[in-house]
Each structure stands twice: as C-alpha cells, then as structure tokens.
Amino acid sequence: MLDMFTIFIAFFSSFLTTIIILRTQSLHNAFSMDKDLKGPQKFHIKPVPRIGGIAICVAIFIATAISYVNNPNALKEILLFFCALPTFFIGLAEDLTKNISIRLRLIITATGALLATHLLNIYIDRLDIIGLDWLLTNLIISAIFTAFSITGLANAYNMIDGFNGLSSMVGIITLVALGYIGVIEGDPLIIFLSFSMASAILGFFLLNYPRGLIFLGDGGAYLIGFWIASVSILIVNRHHDISPWFALMVNSYPIVETIFTIYRRKFHQNKSPGHPDGMHFHTLIFRRILIKPTHNSNWLTKNSKTSPYLWALTIIGITPSLIWYKSTVILMITSLLFILFYVWIYSRVVKFKTPRWLKS
C-alpha cells in the first residue's frame, strides 16, 4: 500500500537538491540570501539562503510524477501539486525579491485553494455544528470557507517558521499523523500524499536543523501549509466516520498560534495582523527561557534548542486527534483544553513567570 520506492525518491531528491543549492551559493547569493539580521523575527548570525522550499517542491513533483506514471488513473496526486504551485511561486518570489505584499501572497494562495476545491472536489461541508452545517451545504459558501481555511493554514506555517527546524518538523509530525490515519482507514491516496511530503521535508530538514545551513523560506512554508491543509480536508471528505474536528485538532498548534497572534496584534497592539513582531510563542521561549543575559550563551545552540519546545506542543495537540479521531464531542473538548493550555503557558512566559518544569 505504501510505495517505499517513491517515498525514498522524495527524500533523496529533496536532500540532493538542498545540497546543490548550498554548493552553488556563490551563483545565487545576491538574491537568495536572507541578509536581514536585525528584524524582530531574525535569529541567525550570518546570511543564509532562504530558498530551501525549492528542494521540497522539486521532490514532491518527482514523487507525484512517478505516481502518475505508475498509475495514470491517480490524478489527484499530480493535481494537488499543480494547485499548490501558485502558492509556492508567490512565496518564492517573496524569498527572492523581499518585496511581495502579504495581501498579494494571500490572494494568490486563495486562488490556488479555490482551484483545489474545484479540481480535487475537496470541500469543508460539515463541522458537526447545527446551523453552520446547514450553511456549508451551499457549494459557494463551502468553497469560500475551504479556500479561507487552506489559505489560513498556509500562512500559519509561514508565521511559525521562526527557528531552525520549527515549521518543517511540525509539518513532518502532522503529516505522519495524517498518514497514520490513512493507514488505519486503508486510503492509499492519503498515505501517499502524507508520507511523500513528509519525506520531502525530511530531506531538507537534515540540512536545516540544527545548524541552519539553509532556510525554508516563504515558498517552502506556504507549500507545506497548503499541502497539509488540503490533505486534512481531503481525509475528512473521503471518510465520513472521521470527525471534521480531527482536521482542526491535528493542526492545533499552527492554527491557535495564528489566531492568537491576530488577536494580540489587532486588539492589544492596535497593529495590522500582517505586521511582524517579536512576541510569538517561539520567540518568547528563545528570549526568556533559553537566552539568559547573565550567561555567555551560544546563539546558534539556543536557536536549535527552541524548536523542540514547539514540537512537543504540536504532539500534545495531535495526540488526542489520533486517539479520538472519530469523536466530535471529545475533540471539541480537547480543542478547548489545548487553547486554554496555550494561553495559560503563553501568559506565564510573557509575564516572566515561566513554570520551573518548562525552564528545566
């Protein structure tokens, strides 16, 4: 059921392409380097290529092409890739020019998402909430809500991409969870889409973490988020025994981080939600737990130690979704508990009252 050859090719293609990007830095460093070392979300100490998403895009294209050649009837794999391309390219354009507005990036991502709803017939048509489910029976409303959700998660992965290995490993963990449910349900499409992308990300991850030799960039982060959002919706569409809240809970960390960030910037700081700042949860962990003014801290080491905190948070959110993936009631409760836990731990850290167990 799981084509291990294609999965290996995805990993090898990504890993090899990443090495090629690194080996040819002198040819493209004028436009591919992240040279901004002073921004509120910048934690590297020297210019680094921010086009690692190219390796993931190349790898997933090769994997889907092989899948299509082996089975010409398997169109959804290759169609999802082409629907995700506009999102990847607008993110890559930002990586190269550093001059693409967040509005344009969101519009292009939403366009790709609408294309996916049409070509792959993936719609959020139920939330198991009376009233909302009735609204989602309208195809136009469902398509708009689906495109909004895919766009939101794509942007969420870009928002959490602040430290070595953070966004990429969160993506791997989530995709493995989706693939696991695909195995339980015996769904070859979900299995392929999940594990091929996880493998492609892993090829990049090995050169991104812990040393930060290359960054994911907006293109890579948008591509991962777009792909995961589409697979999350698709698995609920294809298996009506799976609760729609599974798709929410399996993506709990990036979703909650994004919603909380929008709320914080809009209502507490009176700023545009698209305006960058240094108050993300991962930034606070770095500055208030790992970097201590009284110590001669190694900046690179602290950078790499930040991500595992958020990997753990991701696993905390995903675990209930794997255990109770069919129960809407339980997943609603665990979603609320996760939100309360996130807000509590964030407020403790931001007020310099970090729990001892988190410091240790």
QUISUL-V889147 format. One record per residue. PHI is phi in radians with two decimals (999 if undefined). BURIAL is + if it has 9 or more other C-alpha atoms within 8 Angstrom, else -. Layout:
# QUISUL-V889147
phi: (PHI:PHI)
burial: (BURIAL:BURIAL)
This chain:
# QUISUL-V889147
phi: (999:-1.71:-1.36:-1.14:-1.10:-1.14:-1.11:-1.15:-1.07:-1.07:-1.13:-1.11:-1.10:-1.15:-1.08:-1.15:-1.12:-1.09:-1.07:-1.08:-1.04:-1.20:-1.26:-1.90:-0.97:-1.10:-1.48:-2.26:-1.16:-1.13:-2.15:-1.74:-1.44:-1.59:-1.72:-1.41:-1.79:-2.11:-1.17:-1.11:-2.08:-1.86:-2.31:-1.83:-1.88:-2.66:-1.02:-2.37:-1.06:-2.00:-2.07:-1.10:-1.06:-1.04:-1.10:-1.19:-1.11:-1.07:-1.12:-1.27:-1.14:-1.08:-1.11:-1.23:-1.14:-1.09:-1.07:-1.20:-1.10:-1.24:-2.56:-1.03:-1.39:-1.53:-1.51:-1.12:-1.05:-1.26:-1.15:-1.08:-1.06:-1.23:-1.19:-1.41:-1.02:-0.99:-1.11:-1.10:-1.21:-1.24:-1.19:-1.13:-1.06:-1.16:-1.08:-1.53:-1.79:0.95:-2.52:-1.80:-1.16:-1.09:-1.10:-1.13:-1.07:-1.21:-1.10:-1.14:-1.11:-1.11:-1.11:-1.09:-1.16:-1.09:-1.09:-1.16:-1.06:-1.37:-1.33:-1.76:0.97:-1.87:-2.37:-1.46:-1.93:-2.82:-2.24:1.02:-2.20:-1.03:1.73:-1.17:-1.11:-1.14:-1.08:-1.32:-1.25:-1.36:-1.06:-1.18:-1.09:-1.09:-1.13:-1.14:-1.14:-1.13:-1.10:-1.08:-1.19:-1.12:-1.09:-1.10:-1.26:-1.05:-1.19:-1.09:-1.17:-1.25:-1.19:-1.52:-1.41:-2.00:-2.41:-0.93:1.35:-1.21:-1.11:-1.16:-1.27:-1.01:-1.10:-1.08:-1.03:-1.14:-1.16:-1.11:-1.11:-1.10:-1.12:-1.08:-1.15:-1.06:-1.15:-1.05:-1.47:1.14:-1.94:-1.04:-1.14:-1.12:-1.04:-1.15:-1.06:-1.30:-1.34:-1.17:-1.22:-1.03:-1.18:-1.12:-1.15:-1.07:-1.04:-1.29:-0.98:-1.10:-1.83:-1.66:-2.12:-1.66:-1.45:1.14:-1.22:-2.65:-1.86:-1.17:1.35:-1.09:-1.03:-1.18:-1.13:-1.08:-1.08:-1.10:-1.11:-1.06:-1.12:-1.13:-1.06:-1.13:-1.18:-1.08:-1.25:-1.09:-1.18:-1.25:-1.05:-1.45:-2.38:-1.27:-1.38:-1.49:-1.18:-1.09:-1.31:-1.09:-1.09:-1.32:-1.23:-1.22:-1.98:-1.06:-1.10:-1.11:-1.17:-1.13:-1.02:-1.21:-1.09:-1.15:-1.13:-1.08:-1.08:-1.11:-1.23:-1.32:-1.75:-1.73:-1.86:0.95:-2.09:-1.16:-1.01:-1.49:-1.40:-1.23:-2.60:-1.89:-2.00:-1.10:-1.02:-1.14:-1.18:-1.13:-1.05:-1.12:-1.40:-1.92:-2.02:-1.65:-1.66:-1.98:-0.98:-1.43:-1.94:-1.50:-1.32:-1.47:-1.02:-1.14:-1.10:-1.16:-1.02:-1.22:-1.44:-1.25:-1.01:-1.00:-1.02:-1.41:-1.09:-1.10:-1.08:-1.07:-1.13:-1.03:-1.27:-1.36:-0.91:-1.05:-1.17:-1.41:-1.38:-2.05:-1.16:-1.78:-1.85:-1.13:-1.06:-1.13:-1.21:-1.10:-1.14:-1.18:-1.10:-1.10:-1.10:-1.13:-1.07:-1.08:-1.13:-1.07:-1.11:-1.11:-1.20:-1.10:-1.11:-1.14:-1.19:-1.19:-1.67:1.06:-2.13:-1.02:-1.02:-1.02:-1.13:-1.35:-1.17:-1.36)
burial: (-:-:-:-:-:+:+:+:+:+:+:+:+:+:+:+:+:+:-:-:+:+:-:-:+:-:-:+:+:-:-:+:+:+:-:-:+:-:-:-:+:+:-:-:-:-:+:+:+:+:+:+:+:+:+:+:+:+:+:+:+:+:+:+:+:+:+:+:-:-:-:-:-:+:-:-:+:+:+:+:+:-:+:+:+:+:+:+:+:+:+:+:+:+:+:+:-:-:-:+:-:-:-:-:+:+:-:+:+:+:+:+:+:+:+:+:+:-:-:+:-:+:+:+:-:+:+:+:-:-:-:+:+:-:+:+:+:-:-:-:+:+:+:+:+:+:+:+:+:+:+:-:+:+:+:+:+:+:-:+:+:+:+:+:+:+:+:+:+:+:+:+:+:+:+:+:+:+:+:+:+:+:+:-:-:-:+:+:-:+:+:+:+:+:+:+:+:+:+:+:+:+:+:+:+:+:+:+:+:+:+:+:+:+:+:+:+:+:+:+:+:+:+:+:+:+:+:+:+:+:+:+:+:+:+:+:+:-:-:-:-:+:+:+:+:+:+:+:+:+:+:+:+:+:+:+:+:+:-:-:+:+:+:+:+:+:-:-:-:-:-:-:+:-:-:-:-:-:-:+:-:+:+:+:+:+:+:+:+:+:+:+:-:-:-:-:-:-:-:+:-:+:+:+:+:+:+:+:+:+:+:-:+:+:+:-:+:+:-:+:+:+:-:+:+:-:+:+:-:-:+:+:-:+:+:-:-:+:+:-:-:+:-:-:+:+:-:+:+:-:-:-:-:+:-:-:-:-:-:-)
